[in-house]
Amino acid sequence: MIKPALPYSLRASTVHSHCVQEDSLSPPCATGRPQFPLLICGTALCPTLTMTTICSAGHLTIRAAEETDIPLIARWRSDPRVIEFYSGRDRPLGEAGVRRHYFDRSDVPPAGSVHEYQPCVAEVDERPIGFVQFYRLRPADSEEFGYRLPERTFGLDLFIGDPSLWGQGFGTLLIILTVKYLTTEKGVKRVVADPRADNPRSIRALEKAGFRRVRKLPAHEKFEGALQDCWLMEYP
Ligand SMILES: CC(C)(COP(=O)(O)OP(=O)(O)OC[C@H]1O[C@@H](n2cnc3c(N)ncnc32)[C@H](O)[C@@H]1OP(=O)(O)O)[C@@H](O)C(=O)NCCC(=O)NCCS
């Protein structure tokens, strides 16, 4: 089992880590990819990949979710062990639901547009392990959170799809990498998340990634039939 290494250093780059291993300052890992320094790449299609990579660090890659991921995401989004903590066991999403929710959203303009919504799949050594999405918050969200958010504030949320991988640092690393991408590549000033107050694993992973609890949001999310308190958490 690969345990992600923390902390790490960051070096901006427009190329993928596995495309520049000769230039890496550190020896390649067992897969032939360099583990460090962290190389952040802007969204670009690598000639050795068929998928659109957003950023990568060592073994971990975040790539844009594509329609071919719908069966996988539906499997995760209907697994009661996962949705017990994410969206609720009363709201499993099958393939049609995943398509509607992530790929046919008329209310959310796609990446590159003003709200810059991006659903992503996280992979460790090309094995999909989870899902992360980020999106630019709208003025209405400022009201919801009860104070004025800076101009370029993004929200993120995530899950690791295989519960046997929980508690090994992957979630923290995925948050760190997403935040580094948003702040260094997309000029994002603040990233927020609003985990439910009764999800200590999620809160702890966010804190380890540099988020801090800002305020309790009472009755913020309808979850499994009841309104639940959440924490507004901010980075930095
Ligand atoms: C939340 C999630 C993304 C975190 O990823 P992860 O890889 O499991 O998290 P990490 O291993 O990086 O960190 C988890 C931390 O929580 C701690 N933790 C676990 N259960 C805990 C509990 N009941 N109380 C307090 N801390 C807890 C772990 O010990 C670890 O902290 P440590 O490294 O200081 O020991 C993942 O568990 C997941 O997908 N959960 C289900 C869906 C979900 O909750 N999504 C988030 C919705 S906001």
The ligand as an ORCA input file, in Angstrom:
! r2SCAN-3c Opt
* xyz 0 1
  C     -13.321     12.464      4.396
  C     -12.267     11.736      3.557
  C     -12.171     12.407      2.176
  C     -10.923     11.912      4.275
  O      -9.956     11.182      3.569
  P      -9.017     10.135      4.344
  O      -7.988      9.676      3.392
  O      -9.863      9.111      5.012
  O      -8.411     11.106      5.480
  P      -6.920     11.161      6.042
  O      -6.413      9.778      6.264
  O      -6.121     12.059      5.177
  O      -7.154     11.900      7.437
  C      -8.184     11.463      8.291
  C      -7.911     11.966      9.707
  O      -9.120     11.866     10.455
  C      -8.850     11.165     11.640
  N     -10.082     10.516     12.057
  C     -10.676      9.426     11.540
  N     -11.813      9.162     12.204
  C     -11.914     10.117     13.171
  C     -12.868     10.374     14.203
  N     -13.956      9.614     14.363
  N     -12.647     11.450     14.988
  C     -11.578     12.240     14.839
  N     -10.638     12.032     13.869
  C     -10.829     10.986     13.054
  C      -7.743     10.203     11.259
  O      -7.112      9.686     12.406
  C      -6.873     11.133     10.426
  O      -6.163     12.041     11.239
  P      -4.621     11.758     11.728
  O      -3.803     11.604     10.487
  O      -4.285     12.982     12.522
  O      -4.661     10.517     12.529
  C     -12.592     10.208      3.408
  O     -12.528      9.578      4.676
  C     -13.952      9.966      2.806
  O     -14.074      9.972      1.604
  N     -14.988      9.782      3.653
  C     -16.353      9.519      3.174
  C     -16.964     10.709      2.414
  C     -16.787     12.020      3.145
  O     -16.920     12.104      4.358
  N     -16.505     13.061      2.365
  C     -16.341     14.380      2.880
  C     -17.638     15.085      2.897
  S     -17.411     16.766      3.440
*
